[in-house]
Amino acid sequence: MRFTPALAASFGDWLECDAIRRALLAELPDLAPAVELHPQRPLLRIPRAEGPVIVARVDEADTMPWVVGVVAAREPTLHEVETAEAAVELVLEILA
């Protein structure tokens, strides 16, 4: 099987999203049953009482950073981060 550039980039994004999930669970193992990794998109959903936190890669061309969305009743926010490591740090900060 040969990977096209688009398929390789998409698979890499999915693997990076899974690495974010694993890093979060290493720090907060109690999240394991609740964290949802989308099976086909680089998207991670972390439920919480105030509203979920969403981590996603929004562009397949590797030109956009990761986005961390914080769902809240009053002020939902989006944060752009440049790396998977920065996404992990931000999510841990939000969940603290």
Sequence and secondary structure as in RCSB ss.txt:
>XXXX:A:sequence
MRFTPALAASFGDWLECDAIRRALLAELPDLAPAVELHPQRPLLRIPRAEGPVIVARVDEADTMPWVVGVVAARE
PTLHEVETAEAAVELVLEILA
>XXXX:A:secstr
    HHHHHHHHHHHHHHHHHHHHHHH GGGTTT EE SSSSEEEE  TT  EEEEE  TTS S EEEEE  SS 
 EEEEESSHHHHHHHHHHHH 
